């Protein structure tokens, strides 16, 4: 059973995407071809896990 969330998951994506650009991990977040997000309850606290893949 999913826990009730105080925030919408889609509102969490943009600040993370902007942080990846600012850190130089990606050149421009507008170039993303696919973005997925999901809630995970077993990370033992507040956390974000980001996987960045190069598309060929």
N, C-alpha and C positions, 0 to 999 in steps of 0.2 A: 504494500500500500504506500503510495507516494505521500510525502509530508506536505503540508500546506506551506506555501512560499509567500514571503512578504514582498518579493520583487518579481517582475517578469524577466525570464531568462534572456529575451531579445534585447532588453535594456542593458544587460551586462556585457554583451558582445562588443559594442562600439568602443567603450573606454579601453578594453583589452587590445583591440585592433589598433587604436591610436597609440597605445604604449609600445606595441611592437614596431610601429613606424618610428617613433621617437627614439627607441633604443637601437635602431638600425638593423633590426632582424629582418624586416621586409621593407622594400623601397617605397611602396605605396599601397595602402589597404584597398584602394579601388581596383587593384589588379587581381584581387582574390576571385577565384573561380568557384570555390565551394567553402561554406562555413557551416559547421554543425556545432551544436551545444547540447549538453544534457546535465541534469543534476545528479550528483553522486553524494551519497550520505555517509560513506565510510572513509573519508579523508582525515578524520580526527581534527576538525577545526576548519577555519576559513582557508581555502586554497583555490588556486586556479592551475589547471594542467593544460598546457598548450602544445599541440603537435603541429609543426609547420612542415609541409611537404612541397617539393618542387614538382610542378606539373610539366610533363614533356609534351 
